[in-house]
Amino acid sequence: MSTVITLSHGQLRERFAELAETPAILKAFDFARARMSPVLSNHATRSWIFAAKIGARRAEPFDAEIVAVTTLLHDMGFTPHGEGPHRFEVNGANLARAFVRDLGFDDRRAQLVWDGIALHATHSISLFKETEVALSSRGIGVDFGTADYAILGPTEIAAVVSAVPRLDMKRAFAACALHLAETKPETTYDTFIRDFGERYVPGYAAPSWVDAIAAGPYAE
């Protein structure tokens, strides 16, 4: 069992120079840590670090505050604080948009946060959106071993995991997905959680677009 290591924002910045610091980032960091389990909080923190590292390799500038807030809050839809009637990404995005609006973000920047969270697990869209949305999605993906893992490399990844341990991440994250597949299946049919439901949840039956189109109200 991994030991929980809880580093402050300042301690993380001492280890990872790529991390930005603003009042909004500090508030998001504390907000997420107070409301997420240690596993999800550490996942969010690692995602931020990975996104910042990928961003530092880019020639083009980006809004580091947007990327930080997006990655730190991206899984709030898995928590009781982000409950709602929609898919977990949208529930979390709604919470985060309200959070940043209270901090004074304008509509454009608040929408970037919303998009980054709502689309973070849909790489076929998010990677072609604004730089901040794409960077957030890429950083989050590294924590699951997506292609950007190879860009950072094992030594750099190991330093992040040492500072912010995974804490049985694979099992714990699967449990989050399974909980939604079991308790709110209708919110999971068009998300990656469908894969968990179909494989592990007895009676889970996602509707088929083939059937929906065939049964549509048109004669032809």
Buried (B, 14 or more C-beta within 10 A) or exposed (E): EEEEEEBEBEEBBEBBEBBBBEEBBEBBBEBBBEBBBBBBBBBBBBBBBBBBBBBEEEEEEBBBBBBBBBBBBBBBBBBEBBBBEBBBBBBBBBBBBEBBBEBEBEEEBBBBBBBBBBBBBBBEBBBEBBBBBBBBBBBBBBBBEBEBBEBBEEEBBEBBBEBBBBBEBEEBBEEBBBEBBBEBBEBBBEBEBBEBBBEEBEEBEBEEEEEEEEEEEEEE
